[in-house]
Structures are given as C-alpha cells and as structure tokens.
Amino acid sequence: MKRQLLSFRPSLLEIFLLELAVWLALWLINDYVATLLTLILTAIVFAVLVIAVISEAIDRSKVPRQYFWIMGISVITPIVATIIYLLIFGGKIEFGN
C-alpha cells in the first residue's frame, strides 16, 4: 500500500485571509514594525512580481500561473491590512510607548 503524502493546496481566498490575519495581528502588536515591514516587504514583493512578469513575457517558463496570483495577493494584502487598521483606529498611527 502506497503512503499518500499530505497535499494541502489552499485557494487564493484562503491565502489572502491567512495573510490578512497575520498582517492585522502584526499591526495590533506593534504598528511601528508593521509600518516598516509593510513598506519594505510590499516594495520587494512588487519588484519581484514585476521582474517575473517581464521575464515571463520575454521567455515563457514552467512557472504555474498561481505563482503570479499569489505574488499579487502578497502585494495587496499588507495594503488592505493597513487600510483596515487605519479605519479602525481613526487614521492614527502612534509610534510611541
């Protein structure tokens, strides 16, 4: 009898919701670190996505389409989490205490 490997393939909505929960938790724990990570990681992931799309347009590879969707979600999610945090706390970010 073959041993079946655990294969878990979350949908794009599940990935978005999981990332959103992590980002919102980070925002609630420490808004200063969350601000820095949002700015830095979003810029890096966006740059990688743009380079990957350009590379894919030049020479087709075997990278699945879902990779590009996940990267896009990873760019959008921190921004959405930031907007939700700012809406909840009236647009105030306090880096003190």
Biopython code that builds the backbone (N, CA, C, O; Angstrom):
import numpy as np
from Bio.PDB.StructureBuilder import StructureBuilder

atoms = [
    (1, "MET", "N", (0.831, -1.171, 0.000)),
    (1, "MET", "CA", (0.000, 0.000, 0.000)),
    (1, "MET", "C", (0.887, 1.249, 0.000)),
    (1, "MET", "O", (1.770, 1.394, 0.845)),
    (2, "LYS", "N", (0.643, 2.132, -0.943)),
    (2, "LYS", "CA", (1.439, 3.355, -1.022)),
    (2, "LYS", "C", (1.014, 4.328, 0.055)),
    (2, "LYS", "O", (-0.163, 4.447, 0.396)),
    (3, "ARG", "N", (1.983, 4.999, 0.562)),
    (3, "ARG", "CA", (1.713, 6.021, 1.572)),
    (3, "ARG", "C", (1.439, 7.340, 0.861)),
    (3, "ARG", "O", (2.288, 7.854, 0.133)),
    (4, "GLN", "N", (0.274, 7.866, 1.078)),
    (4, "GLN", "CA", (-0.107, 9.103, 0.410)),
    (4, "GLN", "C", (0.422, 10.304, 1.188)),
    (4, "GLN", "O", (0.215, 10.428, 2.395)),
    (5, "LEU", "N", (1.105, 11.176, 0.468)),
    (5, "LEU", "CA", (1.639, 12.385, 1.091)),
    (5, "LEU", "C", (0.514, 13.380, 1.315)),
    (5, "LEU", "O", (-0.432, 13.471, 0.532)),
    (6, "LEU", "N", (0.641, 14.102, 2.378)),
    (6, "LEU", "CA", (-0.348, 15.127, 2.682)),
    (6, "LEU", "C", (-0.195, 16.254, 1.670)),
    (6, "LEU", "O", (0.847, 16.907, 1.613)),
    (7, "SER", "N", (-1.222, 16.481, 0.880)),
    (7, "SER", "CA", (-1.145, 17.557, -0.100)),
    (7, "SER", "C", (-2.217, 18.581, 0.236)),
    (7, "SER", "O", (-3.414, 18.312, 0.141)),
    (8, "PHE", "N", (-1.769, 19.733, 0.622)),
    (8, "PHE", "CA", (-2.658, 20.824, 1.008)),
    (8, "PHE", "C", (-2.458, 21.954, 0.026)),
    (8, "PHE", "O", (-1.376, 22.538, -0.035)),
    (9, "ARG", "N", (-3.475, 22.270, -0.737)),
    (9, "ARG", "CA", (-3.409, 23.372, -1.691)),
    (9, "ARG", "C", (-4.495, 24.381, -1.355)),
    (9, "ARG", "O", (-5.646, 24.233, -1.766)),
    (10, "PRO", "N", (-4.118, 25.405, -0.604)),
    (10, "PRO", "CA", (-5.129, 26.406, -0.246)),
    (10, "PRO", "C", (-5.541, 27.234, -1.461)),
    (10, "PRO", "O", (-4.757, 27.445, -2.387)),
    (11, "SER", "N", (-6.777, 27.692, -1.434)),
    (11, "SER", "CA", (-7.251, 28.556, -2.512)),
    (11, "SER", "C", (-6.672, 29.960, -2.329)),
    (11, "SER", "O", (-6.100, 30.285, -1.288)),
    (12, "LEU", "N", (-6.834, 30.769, -3.350)),
    (12, "LEU", "CA", (-6.323, 32.140, -3.277)),
    (12, "LEU", "C", (-7.030, 32.930, -2.179)),
    (12, "LEU", "O", (-6.407, 33.763, -1.521)),
    (13, "LEU", "N", (-8.310, 32.682, -1.976)),
    (13, "LEU", "CA", (-9.038, 33.360, -0.906)),
    (13, "LEU", "C", (-8.497, 32.955, 0.465)),
    (13, "LEU", "O", (-8.357, 33.801, 1.349)),
    (14, "GLU", "N", (-8.196, 31.683, 0.646)),
    (14, "GLU", "CA", (-7.628, 31.216, 1.916)),
    (14, "GLU", "C", (-6.261, 31.835, 2.169)),
    (14, "GLU", "O", (-5.944, 32.218, 3.295)),
    (15, "ILE", "N", (-5.459, 31.931, 1.125)),
    (15, "ILE", "CA", (-4.141, 32.559, 1.257)),
    (15, "ILE", "C", (-4.298, 34.024, 1.645)),
    (15, "ILE", "O", (-3.599, 34.515, 2.530)),
    (16, "PHE", "N", (-5.215, 34.716, 0.982)),
    (16, "PHE", "CA", (-5.463, 36.121, 1.288)),
    (16, "PHE", "C", (-5.900, 36.292, 2.741)),
    (16, "PHE", "O", (-5.373, 37.149, 3.451)),
    (17, "LEU", "N", (-6.857, 35.483, 3.185)),
    (17, "LEU", "CA", (-7.365, 35.613, 4.552)),
    (17, "LEU", "C", (-6.302, 35.273, 5.589)),
    (17, "LEU", "O", (-6.231, 35.920, 6.634)),
    (18, "LEU", "N", (-5.478, 34.269, 5.317)),
    (18, "LEU", "CA", (-4.399, 33.924, 6.244)),
    (18, "LEU", "C", (-3.375, 35.050, 6.332)),
    (18, "LEU", "O", (-2.961, 35.433, 7.426)),
    (19, "GLU", "N", (-2.970, 35.576, 5.190)),
    (19, "GLU", "CA", (-2.022, 36.692, 5.196)),
    (19, "GLU", "C", (-2.632, 37.912, 5.886)),
    (19, "GLU", "O", (-1.952, 38.607, 6.641)),
    (20, "LEU", "N", (-3.905, 38.166, 5.629)),
    (20, "LEU", "CA", (-4.572, 39.311, 6.248)),
    (20, "LEU", "C", (-4.591, 39.175, 7.766)),
    (20, "LEU", "O", (-4.357, 40.152, 8.477)),
    (21, "ALA", "N", (-4.865, 37.983, 8.263)),
    (21, "ALA", "CA", (-4.873, 37.759, 9.709)),
    (21, "ALA", "C", (-3.494, 38.005, 10.308)),
    (21, "ALA", "O", (-3.375, 38.615, 11.370)),
    (22, "VAL", "N", (-2.458, 37.534, 9.634)),
    (22, "VAL", "CA", (-1.088, 37.733, 10.136)),
    (22, "VAL", "C", (-0.719, 39.216, 10.124)),
    (22, "VAL", "O", (-0.152, 39.721, 11.093)),
    (23, "TRP", "N", (-1.036, 39.913, 9.036)),
    (23, "TRP", "CA", (-0.711, 41.337, 8.952)),
    (23, "TRP", "C", (-1.478, 42.155, 9.983)),
    (23, "TRP", "O", (-0.916, 43.053, 10.609)),
    (24, "LEU", "N", (-2.771, 41.844, 10.162)),
    (24, "LEU", "CA", (-3.550, 42.587, 11.154)),
    (24, "LEU", "C", (-3.042, 42.319, 12.565)),
    (24, "LEU", "O", (-3.010, 43.227, 13.396)),
    (25, "ALA", "N", (-2.646, 41.085, 12.839)),
    (25, "ALA", "CA", (-2.068, 40.773, 14.156)),
    (25, "ALA", "C", (-0.784, 41.564, 14.361)),
    (25, "ALA", "O", (-0.551, 42.096, 15.446)),
    (26, "LEU", "N", (0.045, 41.644, 13.335)),
    (26, "LEU", "CA", (1.276, 42.427, 13.442)),
    (26, "LEU", "C", (0.964, 43.900, 13.676)),
    (26, "LEU", "O", (1.624, 44.553, 14.486)),
    (27, "TRP", "N", (-0.037, 44.429, 12.972)),
    (27, "TRP", "CA", (-0.417, 45.824, 13.174)),
    (27, "TRP", "C", (-0.913, 46.062, 14.596)),
    (27, "TRP", "O", (-0.618, 47.100, 15.187)),
    (28, "LEU", "N", (-1.655, 45.122, 15.145)),
    (28, "LEU", "CA", (-2.169, 45.297, 16.505)),
    (28, "LEU", "C", (-1.077, 45.153, 17.557)),
    (28, "LEU", "O", (-1.135, 45.793, 18.607)),
    (29, "ILE", "N", (-0.086, 44.318, 17.280)),
    (29, "ILE", "CA", (1.002, 44.106, 18.239)),
    (29, "ILE", "C", (1.960, 45.289, 18.254)),
    (29, "ILE", "O", (2.289, 45.817, 19.316)),
    (30, "ASN", "N", (2.406, 45.703, 17.071)),
    (30, "ASN", "CA", (3.402, 46.779, 17.005)),
    (30, "ASN", "C", (3.242, 47.518, 15.675)),
    (30, "ASN", "O", (3.654, 47.024, 14.626)),
    (31, "ASP", "N", (2.647, 48.694, 15.733)),
    (31, "ASP", "CA", (2.376, 49.417, 14.492)),
    (31, "ASP", "C", (3.643, 49.977, 13.841)),
    (31, "ASP", "O", (3.670, 50.184, 12.628)),
    (32, "TYR", "N", (4.681, 50.220, 14.625)),
    (32, "TYR", "CA", (5.934, 50.716, 14.043)),
    (32, "TYR", "C", (6.585, 49.644, 13.168)),
    (32, "TYR", "O", (6.945, 49.905, 12.021)),
    (33, "VAL", "N", (6.730, 48.447, 13.714)),
    (33, "VAL", "CA", (7.317, 47.343, 12.950)),
    (33, "VAL", "C", (6.424, 47.003, 11.754)),
    (33, "VAL", "O", (6.920, 46.717, 10.664)),
    (34, "ALA", "N", (5.121, 47.036, 11.964)),
    (34, "ALA", "CA", (4.193, 46.741, 10.875)),
    (34, "ALA", "C", (4.326, 47.758, 9.748)),
    (34, "ALA", "O", (4.266, 47.395, 8.573)),
    (35, "THR", "N", (4.506, 49.026, 10.098)),
    (35, "THR", "CA", (4.685, 50.056, 9.079)),
    (35, "THR", "C", (5.952, 49.798, 8.267)),
    (35, "THR", "O", (5.933, 49.849, 7.037)),
    (36, "LEU", "N", (7.047, 49.521, 8.964)),
    (36, "LEU", "CA", (8.304, 49.252, 8.263)),
    (36, "LEU", "C", (8.203, 48.026, 7.368)),
    (36, "LEU", "O", (8.604, 48.064, 6.205)),
    (37, "LEU", "N", (7.660, 46.929, 7.919)),
    (37, "LEU", "CA", (7.542, 45.704, 7.129)),
    (37, "LEU", "C", (6.584, 45.873, 5.957)),
    (37, "LEU", "O", (6.819, 45.329, 4.878)),
    (38, "THR", "N", (5.519, 46.614, 6.161)),
    (38, "THR", "CA", (4.579, 46.849, 5.068)),
    (38, "THR", "C", (5.266, 47.588, 3.926)),
    (38, "THR", "O", (5.128, 47.205, 2.764)),
    (39, "LEU", "N", (5.994, 48.630, 4.248)),
    (39, "LEU", "CA", (6.680, 49.399, 3.208)),
    (39, "LEU", "C", (7.765, 48.580, 2.517)),
    (39, "LEU", "O", (7.849, 48.568, 1.289)),
    (40, "ILE", "N", (8.586, 47.902, 3.296)),
    (40, "ILE", "CA", (9.732, 47.176, 2.735)),
    (40, "ILE", "C", (9.296, 45.924, 1.990)),
    (40, "ILE", "O", (9.659, 45.735, 0.829)),
    (41, "LEU", "N", (8.518, 45.064, 2.649)),
    (41, "LEU", "CA", (8.134, 43.794, 2.017)),
    (41, "LEU", "C", (7.224, 43.985, 0.817)),
    (41, "LEU", "O", (7.341, 43.265, -0.175)),
    (42, "THR", "N", (6.323, 44.948, 0.900)),
    (42, "THR", "CA", (5.445, 45.197, -0.246)),
    (42, "THR", "C", (6.254, 45.665, -1.447)),
    (42, "THR", "O", (5.995, 45.238, -2.572)),
    (43, "ALA", "N", (7.221, 46.529, -1.223)),
    (43, "ALA", "CA", (8.066, 47.007, -2.326)),
    (43, "ALA", "C", (8.898, 45.874, -2.921)),
    (43, "ALA", "O", (9.029, 45.776, -4.141)),
    (44, "ILE", "N", (9.458, 45.020, -2.070)),
    (44, "ILE", "CA", (10.282, 43.911, -2.562)),
    (44, "ILE", "C", (9.440, 42.908, -3.341)),
    (44, "ILE", "O", (9.820, 42.497, -4.437)),
    (45, "VAL", "N", (8.303, 42.514, -2.785)),
    (45, "VAL", "CA", (7.450, 41.533, -3.465)),
    (45, "VAL", "C", (6.921, 42.105, -4.774)),
    (45, "VAL", "O", (6.833, 41.391, -5.773)),
    (46, "PHE", "N", (6.569, 43.387, -4.777)),
    (46, "PHE", "CA", (6.101, 44.021, -6.007)),
    (46, "PHE", "C", (7.207, 44.028, -7.067)),
    (46, "PHE", "O", (6.946, 43.749, -8.237)),
    (47, "ALA", "N", (8.428, 44.344, -6.664)),
    (47, "ALA", "CA", (9.550, 44.349, -7.611)),
    (47, "ALA", "C", (9.803, 42.951, -8.176)),
    (47, "ALA", "O", (10.038, 42.799, -9.375)),
    (48, "VAL", "N", (9.755, 41.935, -7.319)),
    (48, "VAL", "CA", (9.939, 40.559, -7.790)),
    (48, "VAL", "C", (8.820, 40.176, -8.750)),
    (48, "VAL", "O", (9.068, 39.526, -9.766)),
    (49, "LEU", "N", (7.599, 40.571, -8.438)),
    (49, "LEU", "CA", (6.464, 40.273, -9.315)),
    (49, "LEU", "C", (6.636, 40.937, -10.677)),
    (49, "LEU", "O", (6.414, 40.298, -11.705)),
    (50, "VAL", "N", (7.022, 42.190, -10.697)),
    (50, "VAL", "CA", (7.212, 42.898, -11.969)),
    (50, "VAL", "C", (8.313, 42.235, -12.794)),
    (50, "VAL", "O", (8.153, 42.037, -13.998)),
    (51, "ILE", "N", (9.419, 41.895, -12.155)),
    (51, "ILE", "CA", (10.519, 41.235, -12.871)),
    (51, "ILE", "C", (10.080, 39.873, -13.389)),
    (51, "ILE", "O", (10.429, 39.496, -14.508)),
    (52, "ALA", "N", (9.319, 39.130, -12.590)),
    (52, "ALA", "CA", (8.841, 37.816, -13.019)),
    (52, "ALA", "C", (7.879, 37.922, -14.192)),
    (52, "ALA", "O", (7.931, 37.106, -15.112)),
    (53, "VAL", "N", (7.005, 38.918, -14.169)),
    (53, "VAL", "CA", (6.057, 39.097, -15.276)),
    (53, "VAL", "C", (6.799, 39.504, -16.549)),
    (53, "VAL", "O", (6.488, 39.006, -17.631)),
    (54, "ILE", "N", (7.764, 40.392, -16.431)),
    (54, "ILE", "CA", (8.554, 40.800, -17.594)),
    (54, "ILE", "C", (9.334, 39.611, -18.143)),
    (54, "ILE", "O", (9.377, 39.393, -19.353)),
    (55, "SER", "N", (9.941, 38.853, -17.255)),
    (55, "SER", "CA", (10.688, 37.669, -17.661)),
    (55, "SER", "C", (9.786, 36.645, -18.337)),
    (55, "SER", "O", (10.174, 36.019, -19.324)),
    (56, "GLU", "N", (8.589, 36.480, -17.802)),
    (56, "GLU", "CA", (7.623, 35.544, -18.380)),
    (56, "GLU", "C", (7.172, 36.016, -19.763)),
    (56, "GLU", "O", (6.928, 35.195, -20.648)),
    (57, "ALA", "N", (7.062, 37.319, -19.951)),
    (57, "ALA", "CA", (6.663, 37.853, -21.253)),
    (57, "ALA", "C", (7.757, 37.661, -22.300)),
    (57, "ALA", "O", (7.472, 37.441, -23.478)),
    (58, "ILE", "N", (9.002, 37.745, -21.861)),
    (58, "ILE", "CA", (10.122, 37.586, -22.788)),
    (58, "ILE", "C", (10.320, 36.121, -23.165)),
    (58, "ILE", "O", (10.434, 35.779, -24.342)),
    (59, "ASP", "N", (10.360, 35.265, -22.151)),
    (59, "ASP", "CA", (10.607, 33.839, -22.389)),
    (59, "ASP", "C", (9.711, 33.015, -21.474)),
    (59, "ASP", "O", (9.882, 33.029, -20.255)),
    (60, "ARG", "N", (8.781, 32.316, -22.044)),
    (60, "ARG", "CA", (7.816, 31.513, -21.285)),
    (60, "ARG", "C", (8.539, 30.436, -20.487)),
    (60, "ARG", "O", (9.418, 29.748, -21.005)),
    (61, "SER", "N", (8.157, 30.298, -19.216)),
    (61, "SER", "CA", (8.767, 29.286, -18.358)),
    (61, "SER", "C", (7.694, 28.322, -17.864)),
    (61, "SER", "O", (6.529, 28.420, -18.249)),
    (62, "LYS", "N", (8.096, 27.404, -17.020)),
    (62, "LYS", "CA", (7.158, 26.419, -16.489)),
    (62, "LYS", "C", (6.578, 26.830, -15.143)),
    (62, "LYS", "O", (6.028, 26.000, -14.418)),
    (63, "VAL", "N", (6.702, 28.097, -14.812)),
    (63, "VAL", "CA", (6.164, 28.604, -13.558)),
    (63, "VAL", "C", (4.636, 28.615, -13.669)),
    (63, "VAL", "O", (4.085, 29.168, -14.620)),
    (64, "PRO", "N", (3.955, 28.002, -12.693)),
    (64, "PRO", "CA", (2.488, 27.984, -12.773)),
    (64, "PRO", "C", (1.897, 29.383, -12.599)),
    (64, "PRO", "O", (2.476, 30.239, -11.931)),
    (65, "ARG", "N", (0.743, 29.594, -13.210)),
    (65, "ARG", "CA", (0.056, 30.890, -13.123)),
    (65, "ARG", "C", (-0.275, 31.271, -11.687)),
    (65, "ARG", "O", (-0.305, 32.453, -11.343)),
    (66, "GLN", "N", (-0.521, 30.276, -10.856)),
    (66, "GLN", "CA", (-0.903, 30.559, -9.470)),
    (66, "GLN", "C", (0.206, 31.322, -8.739)),
    (66, "GLN", "O", (-0.077, 32.089, -7.818)),
    (67, "TYR", "N", (1.456, 31.120, -9.139)),
    (67, "TYR", "CA", (2.572, 31.856, -8.537)),
    (67, "TYR", "C", (2.358, 33.368, -8.671)),
    (67, "TYR", "O", (2.550, 34.114, -7.711)),
    (68, "PHE", "N", (1.963, 33.808, -9.854)),
    (68, "PHE", "CA", (1.774, 35.232, -10.093)),
    (68, "PHE", "C", (0.586, 35.766, -9.291)),
    (68, "PHE", "O", (0.630, 36.883, -8.776)),
    (69, "TRP", "N", (-0.472, 34.964, -9.188)),
    (69, "TRP", "CA", (-1.628, 35.372, -8.388)),
    (69, "TRP", "C", (-1.263, 35.477, -6.913)),
    (69, "TRP", "O", (-1.677, 36.417, -6.235)),
    (70, "ILE", "N", (-0.496, 34.525, -6.419)),
    (70, "ILE", "CA", (-0.083, 34.557, -5.001)),
    (70, "ILE", "C", (0.812, 35.760, -4.737)),
    (70, "ILE", "O", (0.683, 36.410, -3.700)),
    (71, "MET", "N", (1.711, 36.064, -5.658)),
    (71, "MET", "CA", (2.563, 37.242, -5.501)),
    (71, "MET", "C", (1.723, 38.519, -5.514)),
    (71, "MET", "O", (1.980, 39.438, -4.736)),
    (72, "GLY", "N", (0.733, 38.579, -6.382)),
    (72, "GLY", "CA", (-0.159, 39.737, -6.420)),
    (72, "GLY", "C", (-0.930, 39.895, -5.121)),
    (72, "GLY", "O", (-1.088, 41.006, -4.613)),
    (73, "ILE", "N", (-1.409, 38.782, -4.589)),
    (73, "ILE", "CA", (-2.109, 38.812, -3.301)),
    (73, "ILE", "C", (-1.161, 39.272, -2.200)),
    (73, "ILE", "O", (-1.558, 40.007, -1.296)),
    (74, "SER", "N", (0.088, 38.837, -2.280)),
    (74, "SER", "CA", (1.067, 39.223, -1.264)),
    (74, "SER", "C", (1.437, 40.697, -1.336)),
    (74, "SER", "O", (1.970, 41.245, -0.371)),
    (75, "VAL", "N", (1.166, 41.344, -2.451)),
    (75, "VAL", "CA", (1.358, 42.790, -2.563)),
    (75, "VAL", "C", (0.135, 43.526, -2.030)),
    (75, "VAL", "O", (0.263, 44.546, -1.354)),
    (76, "ILE", "N", (-1.035, 43.012, -2.334)),
    (76, "ILE", "CA", (-2.279, 43.695, -1.970)),
    (76, "ILE", "C", (-2.622, 43.546, -0.487)),
    (76, "ILE", "O", (-3.121, 44.487, 0.131)),
    (77, "THR", "N", (-2.362, 42.384, 0.079)),
    (77, "THR", "CA", (-2.786, 42.094, 1.451)),
    (77, "THR", "C", (-2.234, 43.064, 2.495)),
    (77, "THR", "O", (-3.015, 43.538, 3.321)),
    (78, "PRO", "N", (-0.937, 43.389, 2.512)),
    (78, "PRO", "CA", (-0.463, 44.345, 3.522)),
    (78, "PRO", "C", (-1.094, 45.724, 3.383)),
    (78, "PRO", "O", (-1.301, 46.425, 4.373)),
    (79, "ILE", "N", (-1.395, 46.103, 2.155)),
    (79, "ILE", "CA", (-2.044, 47.397, 1.939)),
    (79, "ILE", "C", (-3.468, 47.376, 2.480)),
    (79, "ILE", "O", (-3.909, 48.333, 3.116)),
    (80, "VAL", "N", (-4.182, 46.287, 2.228)),
    (80, "VAL", "CA", (-5.541, 46.143, 2.752)),
    (80, "VAL", "C", (-5.518, 46.120, 4.283)),
    (80, "VAL", "O", (-6.359, 46.749, 4.924)),
    (81, "ALA", "N", (-4.568, 45.406, 4.864)),
    (81, "ALA", "CA", (-4.457, 45.349, 6.322)),
    (81, "ALA", "C", (-4.178, 46.734, 6.900)),
    (81, "ALA", "O", (-4.728, 47.096, 7.941)),
    (82, "THR", "N", (-3.339, 47.499, 6.238)),
    (82, "THR", "CA", (-3.042, 48.862, 6.679)),
    (82, "THR", "C", (-4.294, 49.726, 6.637)),
    (82, "THR", "O", (-4.567, 50.478, 7.573)),
    (83, "ILE", "N", (-5.044, 49.621, 5.564)),
    (83, "ILE", "CA", (-6.274, 50.409, 5.432)),
    (83, "ILE", "C", (-7.279, 50.022, 6.516)),
    (83, "ILE", "O", (-7.908, 50.894, 7.115)),
    (84, "ILE", "N", (-7.435, 48.724, 6.773)),
    (84, "ILE", "CA", (-8.352, 48.264, 7.823)),
    (84, "ILE", "C", (-7.906, 48.791, 9.181)),
    (84, "ILE", "O", (-8.731, 49.266, 9.961)),
    (85, "TYR", "N", (-6.611, 48.713, 9.471)),
    (85, "TYR", "CA", (-6.088, 49.212, 10.738)),
    (85, "TYR", "C", (-6.348, 50.705, 10.889)),
    (85, "TYR", "O", (-6.773, 51.162, 11.950)),
    (86, "LEU", "N", (-6.093, 51.456, 9.838)),
    (86, "LEU", "CA", (-6.303, 52.904, 9.904)),
    (86, "LEU", "C", (-7.788, 53.249, 10.054)),
    (86, "LEU", "O", (-8.131, 54.204, 10.752)),
    (87, "LEU", "N", (-8.659, 52.493, 9.414)),
    (87, "LEU", "CA", (-10.090, 52.724, 9.572)),
    (87, "LEU", "C", (-10.550, 52.436, 11.001)),
    (87, "LEU", "O", (-11.369, 53.167, 11.558)),
    (88, "ILE", "N", (-10.024, 51.379, 11.580)),
    (88, "ILE", "CA", (-10.421, 51.005, 12.945)),
    (88, "ILE", "C", (-9.948, 52.062, 13.943)),
    (88, "ILE", "O", (-10.703, 52.438, 14.840)),
    (89, "PHE", "N", (-8.738, 52.536, 13.806)),
    (89, "PHE", "CA", (-8.173, 53.470, 14.776)),
    (89, "PHE", "C", (-8.222, 54.924, 14.316)),
    (89, "PHE", "O", (-7.450, 55.748, 14.807)),
    (90, "GLY", "N", (-9.085, 55.244, 13.412)),
    (90, "GLY", "CA", (-9.305, 56.625, 13.010)),
    (90, "GLY", "C", (-8.137, 57.267, 12.298)),
    (90, "GLY", "O", (-7.975, 58.484, 12.378)),
    (91, "GLY", "N", (-7.326, 56.505, 11.611)),
    (91, "GLY", "CA", (-6.219, 57.045, 10.838)),
    (91, "GLY", "C", (-5.016, 57.462, 11.659)),
    (91, "GLY", "O", (-4.135, 58.162, 11.160)),
    (92, "LYS", "N", (-4.970, 57.035, 12.922)),
    (92, "LYS", "CA", (-3.858, 57.425, 13.780)),
    (92, "LYS", "C", (-2.876, 56.263, 13.948)),
    (92, "LYS", "O", (-3.256, 55.144, 14.295)),
    (93, "ILE", "N", (-1.613, 56.564, 13.694)),
    (93, "ILE", "CA", (-0.549, 55.608, 13.962)),
    (93, "ILE", "C", (0.349, 56.248, 15.005)),
    (93, "ILE", "O", (0.879, 57.337, 14.787)),
    (94, "GLU", "N", (0.522, 55.581, 16.133)),
    (94, "GLU", "CA", (1.351, 56.112, 17.212)),
    (94, "GLU", "C", (2.582, 55.241, 17.375)),
    (94, "GLU", "O", (2.485, 54.052, 17.681)),
    (95, "PHE", "N", (3.732, 55.844, 17.168)),
    (95, "PHE", "CA", (4.988, 55.109, 17.265)),
    (95, "PHE", "C", (5.630, 55.231, 18.641)),
    (95, "PHE", "O", (6.809, 54.915, 18.802)),
    (96, "GLY", "N", (4.907, 55.665, 19.588)),
    (96, "GLY", "CA", (5.490, 55.850, 20.921)),
    (96, "GLY", "C", (5.042, 54.797, 21.902)),
    (96, "GLY", "O", (4.141, 54.003, 21.633)),
    (97, "ASN", "N", (5.704, 54.812, 23.062)),
    (97, "ASN", "CA", (5.366, 53.978, 24.212)),
    (97, "ASN", "C", (5.489, 52.538, 23.856)),
    (97, "ASN", "O", (5.246, 51.671, 24.696)),
]
sb = StructureBuilder()
sb.init_structure("model")
sb.init_model(0)
sb.init_chain("A")
sb.init_seg("    ")
for serial, (resi, resn, name, xyz) in enumerate(atoms, 1):
    if name == "N":
        sb.init_residue(resn, " ", resi, " ")
    sb.init_atom(name, np.array(xyz, "f"), 0.0, 1.0, " ", f" {name:<3s}", serial, name[0])
structure = sb.get_structure()
